[in-house]
């Protein structure tokens, strides 16, 4: 539970409302709040608030964690993260409170549910005080809209929020290339997923058109933003839709946001490499812009490492568990992508299986590249650049 909370995943083995009192629920909230905005972001913001200065060491760590475009300063970015986070969570709490009061909840219960679910939605944590998630609200447009608004705001990333904030303050500020890629990629993938769910998922065929539209949009949004809430039972989905959801969880949303996954920008970079090579170009370009080789190396490393971890996690669980291949793959992708969606097998996993899921959630929140660097990083030895070059057939 602790790993799932601090990694903002949402995979659980027991019901939160049934197993934890108010204090326990509050601790869980604190954990996914810190996991959502990042403890490094929070502590550095506190340093800036008191000393007005951050050290070179802090700058190096932050640059490594967020990989900011050159058009955005770290100081502006951190302020945007903190203020944007609390503004959105307060706004979400107010909207949730109204929604829960409309549903007939008492004031005290509605208030706590509003705060808990607002923070959970914005941090894309996927924790809910309802044992069946939001399946009872599949036809509630207001409730669906609040969750989608918070989850998309958090998952699109603080780079996007900072970009638009600076644009409002200074008309001369240029929207970064990263923001453009994130927005275009998010819209394309969301549309792709929506069409598939609406037309090919039998589980929602019997719903009225309005509910069918809401259900299709919500499940795709939940997978892409890695918020992990659901209004339909994923355990009843057909195989093609489980695979589509797995792909969306695998990709995720934006870097420097609350979402997990491999990231839209990573997929874009890998796609650009393929497209440019097929066209015989020496430079790797996208939308008429050349992508720096340093970013391409990071993207391909992340892509390979992320894919390898999903393969290894699925491979190991296929030995330790008796569930179907698609259920295991779905669970692994959900854990590594810090999504929290499940076909219902989490609580039935073996002890080894749960340990593997814990490790995957931890790596997913830490970042696959950060984890890889921690394992393989070493000091550059003298003469390393003198290693002879040799050709290889590809």
Buried (B, 14 or more C-beta within 10 A) or exposed (E): BEBBBBBBBBBBEEBBEEEBEEEEBBEBBEBBBBBBBBEBBBEBBEBBEEEEEBEEEBEEBBEEBBBBBEBBEBBBBBBBBBEBBBEBBEBBBEBBBBBBBEBEBEEEEBBBBBBBBBBBBBBBBBBBBBEEBBBEBBBBEEBBBBBBBBBBBBBBBBBBBBBBBBBEEEEEBEBBBBBBBBBBBBEEBBEBBBEBBBEBBEBBEEBEEEBBBBBBBBBBBBBBBBBBBBBBEBBEBEEEBBBBBBBBBBBBBBBBBBBBBBBBBBBBBBEBBEEBEEEEEEEBEBEEEEBEEEBBEBBBBBBEBBEEBBEEBBEBBBEBBEBBEBBBBBBBBBBBBBBBBBBEBBEEBEEEBBEBBBBBBBBBBBBBBEBBEEEEEEEEEEEEEEEEEEEEEE
